[in-house]
């Protein structure tokens, strides 16, 4: 109960922390219990400092201990601090310079710890991972370390020792991972080939669930089709209504907008997809159809045309909609993961230039005096990812549609991974990363 109360209090404010000089945004407080993880690195036994966060098995490993353990191998790396960037910088292939205390238990005790997404660069490229910063050290999920450093690892079933082979590349052991229940508690997940339509993996894919801001793929599609029909133009000046202003001023507002303000349609389309602007969705829908209500009719009509039988739209952005009844219902756009895959497949194949927007890691709109970062962590963390959309509501959980090209029989094809109902933004990044890695392995071996 104490953990729950403290987490709620922390969630009500943004806490900026300085851990070892690194600026980060704290997400939530968890009870971190110190443990030592047994590992075997290329046959050599080592121990690594770790913390279990709130629950046994939810382990985060000290990156410096891992760096020290694999030092001298082909996967070695060094860690430094860049004062100009105020960030931790990792350089692969460089020998690790120890600071003392690595792979030793040290003087640690159970304490409250904040998970955060710190400023972090790998080979001068920004990446985004949820970590714990405790007593000057940074602790990662081990699967994230496997992905970052392209290293393979398994767990010995008899003594729970992590077996690391630095000579082998990252392998998700997909069938074993899926059978363990890794995807079972998501609302739905799909991995499919957007080029051929092949479904590589699906779990709970027929469950009709809230889809949050992944809704905006349909909004983009309808606006794009209207542009093709010359009904509207990329260069249109869109006048912001009082409704759009109200959205921007709400707790779900992303970009401040004022009624009467004029914004280019092109800018609204970019902010719709890159920073998931709800006010942009409202403004675009009103520009085409006069109101959100009329635009929503187009959304449901298009869903019917595409045979997306599970689709149920109430608005162009995916936020909850309360009815005016005495016992007010909380309506949300819904669809199953398989239909969402088909919608995305259709959109990407018809308008591949959507990826010119969704691959951008950030956006700056001078007319709005706005700068923002893409909400899709996989753009930062997985090479090749170039889209597509995230979404979050309390009911929907954390959702993501992500996509990348893969090589298959000397051809480039496109895969789409969908995860609906992840518990938090960390899980939303981890599970589609596993799906995408499996897609690459699937086509290499096929």
Secondary structure, DSSP 4 states (H G I P E B T S, - for coil): -HHHHHHHHHHTS--EEEETTEEEEEEEEEEEEEEEEEEEETTEEEEEEEEEESSTT-EEEEHHHHHHHTTTSTT-EEEEEETTTTEEEEEETSPP---S-TTS--S---EEEEEEEE-EEETTEEE---EEEETTEEEEEHHHHHHHHT-EEEE-TTT--EEEETTS-----HHHHHHTTTTTTSSEEEEEETTT--EEEEESTT--EE-GGGGHHHHHHHHHHHHHTTSS-TT-EEEPPHHHHHHHHSTT--S---TT-EEEHHHHHHHHHHS--HHHHHHHHHHHHSSHHHHHHHHHHHHHHTT-TT-B-SSSS---EE-SSSS--EE--EE-HHHHHHHHHHHHHH-TTHHHHHT-SEEEEGGGTEEEE-S-THHHHSTTEEEEEEEEETTTEEEEEEEEEEEETTEEEEEEEEEEEESSHHHHHHHHHHHHHHHHHHHHH-
